[in-house]
Amino acid sequence: MAAAGIPTAREALLRRMYEVFSTDERDAFVPRCLAPDVDWPNVLDGVRLHGHDEVRAYWARQFTAGHPLVRLEGLRLDGDGEAVVATVRQGMRDGDGEHWGGTVEHVYRFGGDGLVTRMDVRAGARELSVRPRNHG
C-alpha cells in the first residue's frame, strides 16, 4: 500500500531499511540507503553521528547490548512536505521472545541521490534532544 504523496523510491527505501535492520544484512545495506556523510542521532548518548562508520558502530553497540527490533507502522509526509515520517514500534528480542514497547517517529531527509541525509527521532509531538557531536 503506497503512502500518500511519498515518492515511490523513498517509500521503498525506507520499507527495506526497516526490513533489514534486525538482520545481518543491515551493515551491507548502509551504503544503499544512507548518504556517505549522513547525520544520524545516537539516542543512547544524546549526540549526533556522521557517516557510515559511526552509524555502523552505533548499531553494533545496540546489538551487543541486546537485539533491538523496529516495526514500521506507517509512513507520511511531514508538515514541510519534504521529510518523510515513519511511525515505528520499538522492541527487543531476548531468550523469552519478542517484547514490544511504544511508538516513536523517525523523520528522514533525503539528498538529490535519493539517499537518507539526516534522521531525527521524535517521541510523540516533541523531538528528542540530540546535541551535535564534537569532531575535534
Phi, psi and omega in degrees: 000125181282142177273131186304125172082350181274128177305138185305317182295321179293317179298314181298318180298313181294318179300318179293321178303314181290329177295319186268348186306315185270017180240174177288352179283346190302316182295318179292333183280340184311308182292343179271352182234331184248136175299150181305328180253031182311143177254113191231142180278135169259092185291330180299319184252355179070033179232171176258144177250156180223125175094162183301315185298319180292321179293316179300316180297320178297313179297320179300319178298318179298318183284338174290323181284335182175191178244092181291148177233147173224135178237117179290125181250345178179157176230143175204161173284144175286172182303333180280351179077359181252311182284152175250130180256125176254124172273124190230133172267131181261147179206184180213140175252133176219191182298340180267000180116205181261137180235120184253140179247214184277183180254154172226170175247131172256124183251120185249138172243147187237151174267178180298338179275359179087000180270156178291126177258337181204143173228138175234155179244130175239135174260108185065232184265359182244146180277139177288141182282119177226117184272154178299145178275138180279117179259051184228000000 
